[in-house]
Amino acid sequence: MSHTVHPYSHRLAIIRDWKSRWFGVKSKYKELLRSDIIIRQFLEKRLHGFFVSSIEIERSEKVLRVIIETSRPGVIIGRSGDGAVKLKDDLVKILKKNNVYNPTGELKVDIKEIKSPESNASIVAQMVAEGLERRLPYRRVAKQTVEKVMANRDVLGVKVTISGRLGGATIARTETRKLGRIPLQTFRSDVDYARHEAKLPYGNIGLKVWIYRGDIFSKKP
């Protein structure tokens, strides 16, 4: 009754999959979980500002694969792939430093491009944060972002919430902009959700973005 549930976890195993997938890994659960957390923390810090949507990890007995989804793959890969090679080497160093790297295994880093960044909640949240950090008026940023997202034909609804010391005010408050509909309680509704923070001199501003992209029906008869 009236409990707020994370839109992603609410749809796990229905229309969503886990972001860490382990195959054939029978032991060392604690070490592997710690390794996943270290990888995510390192990449989130290293790739800040590169509009990274999600970081997925796949493990088998011999291969550790890190999949990075971003709207700016060329910036991460670099000229002739130098950036991707350096990122992989730094990832190996940080894992060895924390004693969680498996020397017999192989590390692969895959960088995928997101074709429609305006329909991705995480990238939209980073766009809003970028506008606020450039000291643009928060109402204008929220309004323009919502209209830009709704201009995408794949999107049926969007909601953006900005919370904190808006405009440098002493008392924190919340501003929300919404267009279309966001059916949060329907399991088959494809609702993308993301949280982000804009770091400003007078404090952090919290951002939440919901994007509804229609319903996903099973292909089975």
Summary of the structure (lengths in Angstrom):
residues: 221
radius of gyration: 19.2
end to end distance: 32.6
largest distance: 57.2
contacts: 599
relative contact order: 0.13
helix: 35%
strand: 32%
